[in-house]
Amino acid sequence: MASGSRKRTRNGDTASTSPIINGESLRRPPLRRLRNSRFKQPQISAMGPAPFSEMEMAVAENERTDYSTKISLETAKAGTAPRAVRVYADGIYDMFHSGHARQLMQAKMAFPNTYLIVGVCSDKLTHKMKGRTVMNETERYEALRHCRYVDEVVKAAPWSISDEFLEKHKIDFVAHDDLPYVSSTSDDVYKHLKDKDMFLATQRTEGISTTDIIARIIKDYDMYVRRNLTRGYSAKELNVSFMKEKKIQFEENLNKMKDKSRELIDKIKDTKDKGNEIIHRWEEKSREFITNFIDMFGSEGRISNWLQESRARLEQAISPVNSDDEDEEEESSSTKPDSPDSATKSPPTKRGRISPTLLGATSQLQEQDPSDLEDELS
C-alpha cells in the first residue's frame, strides 16, 4: 500500500474496496513490490492536517522529487515507478461532501504509491468564473486539509492548468472526471493534458453534488428559515423582512398548535381504548365471580350440600336405632301376609316369659332329692 495512504489512514485502517477507473481495478499490488522499489517513499505526517504547498514539509517533499524522470501511465499502474507518483486534482469543493471525498479516494488509489496534491480555487476566481459559493475559501481549504486522502493542498489554484504550474509542483497526472469542462476560452480545459497522456479519469458520484444540496435548501427555504429563527438567529442575519419573519413565526406557532392537538387526540383515543379494555376485563371478572358465588352458595351449591350432610349426621347421632327394635322389625317383616312363602312356613316358636332368676331356682329344685325337699317343707 502507498506510504501516503498508509500514514494518513486513521486508526490504522486499510481500504477494503477497489474503485474502478475506466474499467480497471484500483487494487494495489502486494506490499513486497513496494519494499523492493528503489525510491524513497514520501514522508507524510501521520497526525494533523495535510500541509499547504508553501509549508516546509511540502517544500521538502517537492525538492526530493526527481521530476526529470518521467513516469508513464502504464509504469505507474504497474507499480514499477522509480519514485512516488504525484497526482493533482483541482476544484472548488464548496460544501465538501461524500462525492468530493470519493473522487479524491479514486485519485489516491489509482496507483500503488501516490502523492495526492489538491488545488482549491480562491473566492475571487470562483465568483468570477462560476458564481458565489456557500463556504469561503478559508473554510474550503481547511475542509480539504482534513480529508484522509490528501497529502498537500495548493491554495488559489488556477482555473486552467499551464505547463509552468505542472513544472512548479512536479505533477505527473491530473485527476478529474472525463466530461468536457467548458470555460470562456476553451471547450475543455483538460484537453491538452489528455493529449499528453497526463489525464487520469475518475468517476462522478451520482445523486450528490453541491448544486443538489443547495437545491434541497432552496426547496425547503421556509422550513430552514423557521429552524434558524427558533435557534436564535435574527431576521437581519437571515436577510428576511419583518413581515416575512412574522409570517414564519405565525406559521410555526400554528404548526405547534396542530401538533399539540394531534397529540391530545391521540391521548384521548388511547385513554378510550384503555377504558374499553378495562370495562371488558371487569365484565369477564364479574361473570366469573357470579358463577363461583352460585356454585358456592346456591340451592345445590357446595355449602347447601354440606349443611344437609351435616344435619343427617347430627340426627343419626342424637337418635340411634335399638337392637331389640331391629329384631321386632325383622320379625314383623317376616310375618307379613304379603310374602308368598308365609302360608307354607310354620309359625315361629314362642319365647318363654320366665326370667333368668326363676329358671335358675327351678333348676336347683330339680337337682335336689325329693326327701330333702319334704324335710324342708315340714
C-alpha positions in Angstrom: 0.0 0.0 0.0 1.2 3.5 -0.7 3.0 5.3 2.1 0.8 8.4 1.8 -2.4 6.3 2.2 -1.0 4.2 5.0 0.2 7.1 7.1 -2.9 9.2 6.6 -5.3 6.4 7.4 -6.8 6.9 10.8 -6.8 4.1 13.4 -4.5 2.1 11.0 -7.5 1.0 8.9 -6.9 0.0 5.3 -9.4 0.4 2.4 -11.3 -2.8 1.6 -12.9 -1.6 -1.6 -11.2 -1.4 -5.0 -12.5 1.6 -7.0 -12.6 1.2 -10.8 -11.4 3.8 -13.2 -12.0 3.3 -17.0 -12.9 -0.3 -16.3 -9.6 -1.1 -14.5 -9.4 -2.1 -10.8 -7.6 0.2 -8.5 -6.5 -2.6 -6.2 -2.9 -2.0 -5.2 -0.1 -4.5 -5.8 1.4 -6.6 -3.0 3.4 -4.8 -0.4 6.6 -6.7 -1.2 6.7 -4.9 -4.6 6.8 -1.6 -2.8 9.5 -2.8 -0.4 11.7 -3.8 -3.4 11.3 -0.4 -5.1 14.3 1.9 -5.3 12.7 5.2 -4.4 12.2 6.7 -1.0 8.6 7.0 -0.1 7.3 10.5 0.8 7.2 11.3 4.5 3.7 12.4 5.3 2.7 13.4 8.8 0.6 10.7 10.5 -1.1 13.2 12.7 -2.6 16.6 11.8 -3.9 18.1 8.6 -2.2 17.9 5.3 0.3 20.8 4.7 -0.2 23.7 2.3 2.2 23.8 -0.7 4.2 26.6 0.8 4.8 24.9 4.1 8.2 23.3 4.9 7.0 19.7 4.8 5.5 20.1 1.3 8.5 22.1 0.0 10.9 19.4 1.3 8.9 16.7 -0.5 8.9 18.7 -3.7 12.7 19.1 -3.6 13.2 15.4 -3.1 11.2 14.6 -6.2 13.3 14.0 -9.3 11.0 15.4 -12.0 13.5 14.7 -14.8 12.3 11.1 -14.6 9.0 10.9 -16.4 6.5 8.3 -15.4 4.1 6.8 -17.9 0.6 5.7 -17.1 1.5 2.0 -17.6 4.5 2.2 -15.4 2.5 4.0 -12.6 -0.3 1.4 -12.7 2.3 -1.5 -12.7 3.9 -0.1 -9.5 7.4 0.0 -11.0 7.9 3.8 -11.0 11.2 4.8 -9.5 9.6 7.4 -7.2 6.2 8.4 -5.8 3.6 9.3 -8.5 2.5 12.9 -8.0 -1.2 13.2 -8.9 -3.0 16.6 -8.9 -6.8 17.1 -8.5 -8.4 20.6 -8.5 -11.8 22.0 -7.9 -13.9 24.5 -5.8 -15.0 21.9 -3.2 -17.8 24.0 -1.9 -19.8 22.3 0.9 -17.4 19.4 0.9 -19.4 16.2 0.7 -19.1 12.5 0.0 -18.9 12.9 -3.8 -15.8 15.1 -3.4 -14.2 12.5 -1.0 -14.9 9.6 -3.3 -13.3 11.5 -6.2 -10.2 12.1 -4.1 -10.2 8.5 -3.0 -10.1 7.3 -6.6 -7.2 9.6 -7.4 -5.3 8.5 -4.3 -5.8 4.8 -5.0 -5.2 4.9 -8.7 -1.5 3.8 -8.3 0.4 1.8 -5.7 2.3 4.8 -4.4 0.5 8.1 -4.9 1.3 11.5 -3.5 -2.0 13.4 -3.9 -1.9 17.2 -4.4 -5.3 19.1 -4.3 -5.7 22.6 -5.7 -8.6 24.8 -4.4 -9.7 27.9 -6.3 -9.9 31.2 -4.5 -13.2 33.1 -3.8 -12.3 35.8 -6.3 -11.6 33.5 -9.2 -14.6 31.2 -8.3 -17.1 34.2 -8.1 -15.8 35.4 -11.5 -15.8 32.1 -13.3 -18.7 30.2 -11.7 -20.6 32.2 -9.2 -20.9 32.6 -5.4 -20.1 29.9 -3.0 -21.6 29.0 0.3 -18.3 28.5 2.1 -15.5 31.0 1.8 -12.0 30.0 0.6 -10.5 29.5 4.1 -13.3 27.1 5.0 -12.8 25.2 1.8 -9.0 25.0 2.2 -9.5 23.6 5.7 -12.0 21.0 4.6 -9.5 19.6 2.1 -6.6 19.6 4.5 -8.6 17.3 6.9 -9.5 14.8 4.2 -7.7 11.5 4.8 -6.6 11.0 1.1 -5.0 14.4 0.7 -1.2 14.8 1.1 -0.8 18.5 0.1 -3.2 21.5 -0.6 -2.5 24.3 -3.1 -4.3 27.5 -2.3 -5.6 29.8 -5.0 -5.3 27.2 -7.7 -5.6 28.3 -11.3 -8.7 27.7 -13.4 -6.7 26.3 -16.3 -3.5 24.2 -15.7 -0.5 25.5 -17.5 2.8 23.8 -18.2 4.5 26.2 -15.7 2.2 25.1 -13.0 2.9 21.4 -13.8 6.6 22.0 -13.6 6.4 24.0 -10.4 4.5 21.3 -8.5 6.2 18.4 -10.4 2.8 16.9 -11.3 2.8 13.6 -13.2 -1.0 13.2 -13.7 -4.1 15.3 -13.3 -7.3 13.6 -12.0 -10.8 14.7 -12.9 -14.0 13.3 -14.3 -13.9 12.7 -18.1 -16.7 15.1 -19.0 -15.5 18.1 -21.0 -15.1 21.1 -18.7 -16.1 24.2 -20.7 -14.6 27.6 -20.0 -14.8 31.0 -21.7 -11.6 30.3 -23.6 -11.8 26.5 -24.2 -14.3 23.8 -24.8 -12.4 21.5 -22.5 -9.7 22.9 -20.1 -8.2 19.4 -19.7 -7.8 18.7 -23.5 -4.1 19.4 -23.6 -3.5 17.1 -20.7 -5.4 14.3 -22.4 -3.3 14.8 -25.5 -0.1 14.4 -23.4 -1.5 11.2 -21.6 -1.3 13.0 -18.3 -5.0 12.8 -17.6 -6.5 10.4 -15.1 -10.2 9.9 -15.4 -12.3 9.5 -12.3 -16.0 8.7 -11.9 -18.6 11.1 -10.5 -20.9 10.0 -7.7 -24.5 10.1 -8.8 -27.1 11.7 -6.6 -24.8 14.0 -4.7 -23.4 17.4 -5.6 -23.1 20.9 -4.2 -25.8 22.1 -6.6 -28.2 19.3 -5.4 -27.6 20.2 -1.8 -28.3 23.9 -2.5 -31.5 22.9 -4.4 -32.7 21.0 -1.4 -32.2 24.0 0.9 -34.0 26.3 -1.6 -36.9 23.8 -1.9 -37.4 23.9 1.9 -36.4 27.5 2.4 -39.2 28.5 4.8 -38.5 25.4 6.9 -34.8 26.2 7.3 -35.5 29.9 8.0 -38.0 28.9 10.7 -35.5 26.5 12.1 -32.8 29.2 12.4 -35.2 31.7 13.8 -36.1 29.3 16.6 -32.4 28.8 17.3 -31.8 32.5 18.0 -30.9 34.0 14.6 -32.4 37.4 13.8 -34.3 38.3 10.7 -31.5 40.6 9.7 -28.9 37.8 9.9 -31.1 35.6 7.7 -31.8 38.5 5.3 -35.6 38.1 6.0 -38.0 41.1 6.0 -40.1 42.0 9.1 -43.4 40.8 7.6 -41.7 37.5 6.4 -40.4 36.9 9.9 -43.8 37.4 11.5 -45.5 35.2 8.9 -43.0 32.4 9.5 -43.4 32.8 13.3 -47.2 32.6 13.0 -46.9 29.5 10.8 -44.5 28.0 13.3 -46.9 28.7 16.2 -49.8 27.3 14.2 -47.9 24.1 13.4 -47.1 23.7 17.1 -50.8 24.0 18.0 -51.7 21.5 15.3 -49.1 19.1 16.6 -50.3 19.5 20.2 -53.9 18.9 19.0 -52.9 15.7 17.3 -51.1 14.6 20.4 -54.1 15.4 22.6 -56.5 13.5 20.2 -54.1 10.5 20.2 -54.0 10.6 24.0 -57.8 10.7 24.2 -58.1 7.8 21.8 -55.6 5.8 23.8 -57.5 6.6 27.0 -60.7 5.5 25.4 -59.2 2.3 24.2 -57.8 1.6 27.6 -61.2 2.3 29.2 -62.9 -0.1 26.9 -60.3 -2.7 27.7 -60.8 -2.2 31.5 -64.6 -2.5 31.1 -64.2 -5.7 29.1 -61.9 -7.2 31.7 -64.4 -6.1 34.5 -67.2 -7.8 32.7 -65.2 -11.1 32.5 -64.2 -10.9 36.1 -67.8 -10.2 37.2 -69.2 -13.2 35.3 -66.5 -15.4 36.8 -67.4 -14.1 40.3 -71.1 -14.7 39.9 -70.6 -18.2 38.7 -68.3 -19.0 41.6 -70.8 -17.5 44.1 -73.7 -19.6 42.7 -71.5 -22.7 42.9 -70.7 -22.0 46.5 -74.0 -20.5 47.9 -76.7 -21.7 45.5 -79.5 -24.2 46.4 -77.5 -27.0 45.0 -74.2 -25.5 45.9 -71.3 -26.9 47.9 -72.4 -25.2 51.2 -76.0 -26.4 50.9 -74.9 -30.0 50.3 -72.5 -29.7 53.2 -75.3 -28.5 55.5 -77.6 -31.3 54.5 -74.9 -33.9 55.1 -74.1 -32.4 58.5 -77.8 -32.3 59.5 -78.2 -36.0 58.6 -75.1 -37.0 60.6 -76.4 -35.0 63.6 -79.8 -36.6 63.5 -78.3 -40.0 63.4 -76.0 -39.3 66.3 -78.9 -38.0 68.5 -81.5 -40.9 68.0 -79.7 -44.2 67.2 -81.8 -47.4 66.4 -82.1 -50.1 69.3 -81.2 -53.7 68.7 -84.5 -55.1 70.2 -86.5 -52.8 67.9 -84.4 -54.0 65.0 -85.3 -57.7 66.0 -89.0 -56.8 66.3 -88.9 -55.1 62.9 -87.3 -58.1 61.4 -89.9 -60.4 63.0 -92.8 -58.2 61.8 -91.4 -58.1 58.3 -91.0 -61.9 58.3 -94.8 -62.4 59.3 -96.2 -60.1 56.7 -99.0 -61.8 54.8 -97.8 -60.3 51.5 -95.0 -62.8 51.4 -95.8 -65.7 49.2 -94.0 -68.2 51.5 -95.8 -67.2 54.7 -98.6 -69.7 54.2 -96.4 -72.8 53.9 -93.9 -71.9 56.7 -94.6 -73.0 60.4 -95.3 -70.3 62.8 -92.4 -69.0 64.9 -91.8 -70.5 68.3 -92.9 -68.6 71.3 -90.5 -67.2 73.7 -90.6 -68.1 77.3 -91.7 -65.5 79.8 -89.7 -66.8 82.7 -86.9 -64.7 83.9 -83.4 -66.0 84.2 -83.6 -66.0 88.0 -86.7 -68.2 88.0 -85.0 -70.5 85.6 -82.0 -70.8 87.9 -84.2 -71.6 91.0 -86.2 -74.3 89.1 -83.0 -76.0 88.0 -81.8 -76.1 91.6 -85.1 -77.7 92.8 -84.9 -80.3 90.1 -81.4 -81.2 91.2 -82.4 -81.7 94.9 -83.5 -85.1 96.3 -87.3 -85.3 96.9 -86.7 -86.4 100.5 -84.7 -83.3 101.2 -87.5 -81.3 99.7 -90.0 -82.8 102.0 -87.9 -82.1 105.0 -87.6 -78.5 104.0 -91.3 -78.2 103.6 -92.0 -79.8 107.0 
